[in-house]
């Protein structure tokens, strides 16, 4: 339940998503722009994700830890399910 609470907080999943796509560490400003959030919310989320050892501050910015990458792989089936679910709403006659 602790993990679900953390992931359900505003911008937490967005930060993880942005870091998963990045080829290099992302700066605070880059994450702020990508997550379209204010600095205080992002700072709180990064602190919580760092305390949970999902994200770490490396040279040049923030990256996912090994645990963060592992979590991301666990979320992949959920993403696949969500994409299939959303596709049903785009199908003709689904509305």
Secondary structure in CASP SS format (residue, H / E / C, confidence):
PFRMAT SS
TARGET T0000
AUTHOR 0000-0000-0000
METHOD secondary structure of the structure
MODEL  1
X C 1.00
X H 1.00
X H 1.00
X H 1.00
X H 1.00
X H 1.00
X H 1.00
X C 1.00
X C 1.00
X C 1.00
X C 1.00
X H 1.00
X H 1.00
X H 1.00
X H 1.00
X H 1.00
X H 1.00
X H 1.00
X H 1.00
X H 1.00
X H 1.00
X C 1.00
X C 1.00
X C 1.00
X C 1.00
X E 1.00
X C 1.00
X H 1.00
X H 1.00
X H 1.00
X H 1.00
X H 1.00
X H 1.00
X H 1.00
X H 1.00
X C 1.00
X C 1.00
X C 1.00
X H 1.00
X H 1.00
X H 1.00
X H 1.00
X H 1.00
X H 1.00
X H 1.00
X H 1.00
X H 1.00
X H 1.00
X H 1.00
X H 1.00
X H 1.00
X C 1.00
X C 1.00
X C 1.00
X E 1.00
X E 1.00
X E 1.00
X E 1.00
X C 1.00
X C 1.00
X E 1.00
X E 1.00
X E 1.00
X E 1.00
X C 1.00
X H 1.00
X H 1.00
X H 1.00
X H 1.00
X H 1.00
X H 1.00
X H 1.00
X H 1.00
X H 1.00
X H 1.00
X H 1.00
X H 1.00
X H 1.00
X H 1.00
X H 1.00
X H 1.00
X H 1.00
X H 1.00
X H 1.00
X H 1.00
X H 1.00
X H 1.00
X H 1.00
X H 1.00
X H 1.00
X C 1.00
X C 1.00
X C 1.00
X C 1.00
X C 1.00
END
